[in-house]
Amino acid sequence: MLLTRFLEDSARRSPDAPALLEPSRQINYGALDREANRFANLFLRSGVTRGDRVAIALDNGIEMVAAYFGALKAGAVAVPLAGGPRSDRLVHAVANCTPRAAVVDAAAAKALPASVKGAVPHVFVHGARHAGGSSVLADALAECSDAPVTVRGIDLDLAAIVYTSGSTGEPRGVMLTHRNLVANARSIVSYLRLTSRDCVICVLPFHYVYGLSLLHTHMAVGGSVSVENRSAYPNVVLDSMQQHQVTGFAGVPSTFTLMLHRSNIEEAHLPHLRYATVAGGALAPSRVREWMERGPGGEFFVMYGATEAGARLAYLPPADLPRKLGSIGRAIPNVEILVVTESGERAGVGEIGELVARGSNMSCGYWNNAEETALRFGPLGYRTGDLGYADADGFLYLVGRKHDMIKVGAHRVGLKEIEDVLHAHPTVYEAAVVGAPHELLGEAPVAFVVLKAPMVDPQTVLRGFCAAQLPPHKVPLKMIVRTELPRLPGSGKLDRAPLRSLAADMRFEMVP
């Protein structure tokens, strides 16, 4: 089973059914499949052969999806990347995976160094009349047939390389096979009970694996994807949800925070919405409760995953949400997650260890990076870098990333616990906690907070709020108020690296 079958089977069953919905245009399955064939013929004509890489740096939309499936139809490995002038991983990805062809938007093409452009034999520019030595995409496609191509492949072939942040700060290319992505999509389809009647609004980029999984799952069932690239304007997102009668909403924690506190969510009329999903980081229990109380209704799925898993590793069934609030649930079908101690033993009930996962959706490693692959993939499976524990019922709980644990004196402190307390304060919009050097304790927690409204003496108020719920060594030594927290490009996930750098410059010489 190849990933391309999702699109091809849906096009055969329901050629006139809507596949992608944009604010001002849409395309049905039959037309999308033909457009993907046209891209496949373009790549084959350009000398792309089975296993070659094709970089695709475009915003979410019809062209991006057609190019993605076209690359797969040609037997190539699709490399989805951010478009625009600040495509942060494009230069590194080109150097790392040496694509045979690339499809980029005009802004990304203009920003590419000449040396990078010269390293790719065929560059096709979307949205440009004059591509400066590259080919104009529209002209090149016009010369290609939309007839199906025949390129033999098996499900163990690579389908995509998805670039994600690495432990060294340099992006690493996660290798995902057709089998990985098909297996993951089928599991998600099963527990979300997706059908051809479903329409999900996608505010997440397709170069981010969570966004890519929305595309795969809905192509698999013949549902539709409402593409909304204006996620910074939450009321615009609500309008699109109403216009397209969406049944599903997906986001990372910051997406839900934005919708709850920067939109007219309580006034929105969304009678078709039957579920929402959150992944890409832990949404504080207080925010989950707030969504359930103030949100538009429907089931709420807390999910957990990784790029290395093709998106999903675990989920919490909505029926278990009230009694297991704070849990990431249990492993999805055909995935096993173990909690492993530092000594390599399986952790007992309630004992903290690293989550290690294996399953048919798991990556085989990182492109052109044997050292990192050996570090993260072993006999037990993929080492997630996440610390957590399992309760007596087998439900998993995260306490933080391995590098988000700090040592305060003799105490190991998970920063997520402190953040969850801060998020429960009614005036806190967002919070992030990192460790800062301390002359006596070694490390101490420092909090960066964004407020919903001005607060008199936030240092005293918020430290007092934490002190009422946490032991003294977990109370942040300092509350630093900011207008916003740094985000990773595209996904919108919290970027802690700049905050760690700021905290590293702080010096605390005495216990407060």
ABEGO torsion letter per residue (X at the ends): XBAAAAAAAAAAABAABBABBBAABBBBAAAAAAAAAAAAAAAAAAGBBBGBBBBBBBBBEAAAAAAAAAAAAAGBBBBBBBBEAABAAAAAAAAAAGBABBBBBAAAAAABBAAAAAABABBBBBGBABAGGBBBAAAAAAABBABBBBBBBBAABBABBBBBBBAAGBBBBBBBBAAAAAAAAAAAAAAAGBBAABBBBBABBAABAAAAAAAAAAAAAGBBBBBBAAAABAAAAAAAAAAAGBABBBBBAAAAAAAAAABAAAABBBAABABBBBBGEBBBAAAAAAAAAABAEEBBBBBBBBAAAGGBABBBBAAAAAAABGBAEBBBBGBBBBBBBAAGBBBBBGBBBBBBBBEAABBAEBBGBAAAAAAABBAAEBBAGBBBBBBAAGBBBBAEBAAABBBBEABBBBAAAAAAAAAABAABABBBBBBBBBAAAGBBBBBBBBBABBBBGAAAAAAAAAAAABBAAABBABBBBBABBBBBBGAGBBBAAAAAAAAAABBBABBX
